[in-house]
Amino acid sequence: SSGINAEYGGVLADQQASVVGNRLFEEGEVKLSLGTSLCCDRITASYAHPVAHSVYPQIAWKLSGEGIYYMAESMTLETRGKYLDWLVSTRLVESIEEVDAIARSVETSETPFFIKKDSVND
């Protein structure tokens, strides 16, 4: 066979890179990102969430000498104001009230945030 031997230090896809870049390192932490789609990623730690209801297990990261950390990911292309209904439909949260309780549980608005990336075609 032909080719070269190469070593690499790490590989991150877009959502995994976003999870690391947003410093989601604890089980239960959630990230929503809105671009051309809406992605919801929740850290599930050592548990690989089974494929169900448009939720898929992903490897969030693996550091040398440590186990694999998983995340559950769900994505929708529906971006017409139905974010919370969609989030509940993924079963990552049980109700809109749960989302409200999570948002109200933080002491400051410095940690959770929502960034809407406007399309150049809007």
N, C-alpha and C positions, 0 to 999 in steps of 0.2 A: 504494500500500500504506500501511497505517497502522502506527503504532508509534513508538518513540523510539529515538534513537541513544544507546548506552550503552557506556562503556569498562569493562573489568574487568581486574584485575591478575593473577588466577590462579584456577584451578579444580582442586580435588583431590577425588577420590572417597574412600570410606572406606579402602580398602587402600593407595592411593597416599599418602593423608595419614598413615597408620600407618607406611609405609616412611620418609617424610620425618621424622615425629615420632620414630621410633626411630633416626634418623641412619644409615640404610643408604645409603652413598654410593659404595661400592666394588664393582666387579664380583665376583660370587661370594658376597656377603653374603646371608644368608637370614633371613627372619622367619617365625615360625609364630604365628598368632593363633587363639585358640579362643573363640568366642562361641556363636552358634546354629549355626555351622559351623566347620570347621577350614580355615584358609587358609594356604597356603605361598607366599611370594613370595621370589624369588631375583633379585638384580640381575644383568642380562645385559649391561649397558652399551650399546654401540652395536648389539648383536645382538638382533633380534626373534626369539625362540624360535618355531619353527613350531608350529602347533596339532597336538598329538599327545598321546595318552594322558591326556586331561583336563588338559593344560597349555596355557595360552593366553598369547599375548604381550600385554602391557599397556604403555602409556607410564607410566613411573615419574615422570618430571618432565622439563621442558625449561626452562632458565633463559635469560633474554635474552642473546643473543650466544653461546650454547653449543648443541651438538647435543642431540638427543633421547636420553635414557637410558631403556632398556627394562627391564622385569622380566618374568619368567615367573611366572604365577600358576596355582595349582591349588587346588581347593576340594573338600571332601567334607562331607556331612552326617552321615557315620558317625563317631560320637563315643563308641564303646564300647570304648576301650582298644586300638584298632588303628592308632594314629597312625604308628608307625614303619613298619609294613607298607604303609600307604597312601603314606607319603612315598617309599618305595622304588618303589612302583608308578607314581609320577609321573615317574620317571627323572631327577628333579633330583639324586638321589644314587643310587649303584649298589647299596648294601647297608646293612644295619643297622650293620655293622662300620664303614662309612665315617662314619655319623652319630656313632658312638662315638669314632672317631679325631678328628673335628672337635671334639667336646665336650672331649676330653682334650688337644687342642692349645693351648687357651687357658691363659694363665698364672694367671688369676684368675677367680673366678666372678662378678665384678662386671659383666662385659659380657654374656655370654649368660644369658638368664633365661627362665623359662616362667611365664606368668601364666594361671591357669585362671579364667575368668569364670563363676561359678556362675549358672545360670538361676534366675530367681525362681520358676519352676515346678518346680524339683527337689525 
